[in-house]
């Protein structure tokens, strides 16, 4: 990971998986999604369940499972995201050294996402709670046309995501499904608090 702690990669992973959330931005507009235009405002709102796997830098792989909530903004340019998940880390790399601390704890990642208009979204996230509270994470995520598969990277792809910092060599793939209609908390409030727990 580039100038990031191993735990930072873990947070990024969480956000990637949340990327399921993040990706949710495009997820509910089913095949064929017109990647040349943003989805209709509010289409991704709701709660999603996801599972995913990937790598945190060299010699460390992870598996994650959790839920993510999306709340589109009124401008139709993106919205707010919050994900809560559990992680399992395996390997000899530096990020995996955090397994004894990371695996028993609930990981929470929140922030904003922005539509790129080409089937990708930029996610500007941060860790919520834990000793890493507030640590920023950035993901560039590809969304499949049916919205069920997400491929995320901590590195810029094709172009830089605005307003966010590169945070390491992390890649992940996640699959997700919508499990609820509400994307804000409490339902109808128009706000998406992201707390740990």
Helices and strands as residue ranges (DSSP letters): H 6-27, E 46-56, E 60-72, E 78-91, G 94-98, H 99-102, E 107-115, E 120-127, E 136-143, E 149-153, E 170-180
